[in-house]
Amino acid sequence: MKNYKTFEEIEFDLKRLSLERQIAIEELKGVKGEIKEDLKPSVWLQTIWKYAHKYEAIMLLKKIIR
């Protein structure tokens, strides 16, 4: 626990903590936006499409090797 000698020290720390809190809130808003973007159906379809192509390429290679 910090011991304060003046009210200015207390006010300074309160202001610093308030700014840190505001920064954290803005960072959370950014993360929320990223998650919202990642959960869009178009992103899911792109991911499924990508894995489908990889699977298709593997199956084609197996047929070629046999």
Sequence and secondary structure as in RCSB ss.txt:
>XXXX:A:sequence
MKNYKTFEEIEFDLKRLSLERQIAIEELKGVKGEIKEDLKPSVWLQTIWKYAHKYEAIMLLKKIIR
>XXXX:A:secstr
    SSHHHHHHHHHHHHHHHHHHHHHHHHHHHHHHHHTSHHHHHHHHHHHHHHHHHHHHHHHHH 
